[in-house]
Amino acid sequence: MDIKKNIQKYRQILQDDRTLVAVSKTQSIETILQAYDSGHRVFGENKVQELVKKFEALPMDIEWHMIGHMQTNKVKYITPFVHLIHSVDSHKLLVEINKQGQKCDRVINCLLQIHIATEETKFGFSEEEVVKLIKEVSPSMFPFIKILGLMGMASFTKNKDQVRNEFRRLKTFFETLKVTSLPDNIVMKELSMGMSSDYTIALEEGSTMIRIGSDIFGERIK
Ligand SMILES: *Cc1c(COP(=O)(O)O)cnc(C)c1O
């Protein structure tokens, strides 16, 4: 893989106004440094331990994004440095992130993960749950939380129409929330959707942030 060339490809596609999260899970420090040396600074990981290890080993000006499901007891390891948590999927997790944000005096940027796929195995809130949650997330209750938008993962399927419909539905929900009255610590600014196999559709459907792993770094060695 020519990592530099791949990063450049995405830079051209995204044109500065949308964000590329380079998903570096399972990749070595050396491999990540190749992307870093081409000027890229935004990386995503899906496991707390691996994220912390890489944060410690790599340059300080990297923006680290957490994109995977998290247990509440692990939150404290990433709150001191994480730039954005895409995978907030429960009220309980939000409470813990707020608590740990207070401990390190940082407002933690979060996205609410919405369950848009047909697979039961995927995490996330339903739309109804989010509508309910939003009423409970006041700045006085959650002073160390800033919700910046939504994240979703489409079904793992070759059916492009299905993927498009799932993204479209999420975008519609995002736009609906945007025009409702939201507490001061919630804004609908970022819509994180699209991976290597479906980012083209996601961008067409209004994604502001794509999370790309294998198309930049090659197949993951597991
Ligand atoms: C691994 C992962 C990605 C990237 O997947 P690719 O298919 O390699 O691009 C994106 N989002 C999440 C949540 C992931 O876990």
The ligand as a MOL file (V3000), in Angstrom:
LIG
                    3D

  0  0  0     0  0            999 V3000
M  V30 BEGIN CTAB
M  V30 COUNTS 15 15 0 0 0
M  V30 BEGIN ATOM
M  V30 1 C -12.7260 -0.6540 11.5770 0
M  V30 2 C -13.7280 0.4360 11.5810 0
M  V30 3 C -13.8210 1.3310 10.5000 0
M  V30 4 C -12.9610 1.2350 9.2610 0
M  V30 5 O -13.2350 0.0960 8.5340 0
M  V30 6 P -12.6270 -0.1530 7.0700 0
M  V30 7 O -13.6050 -1.0350 6.4110 0
M  V30 8 O -11.3100 -0.7950 7.2730 0
M  V30 9 O -12.4970 1.1680 6.4240 0
M  V30 10 C -14.7560 2.3550 10.5880 0
M  V30 11 N -15.5580 2.4860 11.6660 0
M  V30 12 C -15.5010 1.6540 12.7180 0
M  V30 13 C -16.4220 1.8620 13.8680 0
M  V30 14 C -14.5830 0.5910 12.7030 0
M  V30 15 O -14.5320 -0.2410 13.7550 0
M  V30 END ATOM
M  V30 BEGIN BOND
M  V30 1 1 1 2
M  V30 2 1 2 3
M  V30 3 2 2 14
M  V30 4 1 3 4
M  V30 5 2 3 10
M  V30 6 1 4 5
M  V30 7 1 5 6
M  V30 8 2 6 7
M  V30 9 1 6 8
M  V30 10 1 6 9
M  V30 11 1 10 11
M  V30 12 2 11 12
M  V30 13 1 12 13
M  V30 14 1 12 14
M  V30 15 1 14 15
M  V30 END BOND
M  V30 END CTAB
M  END
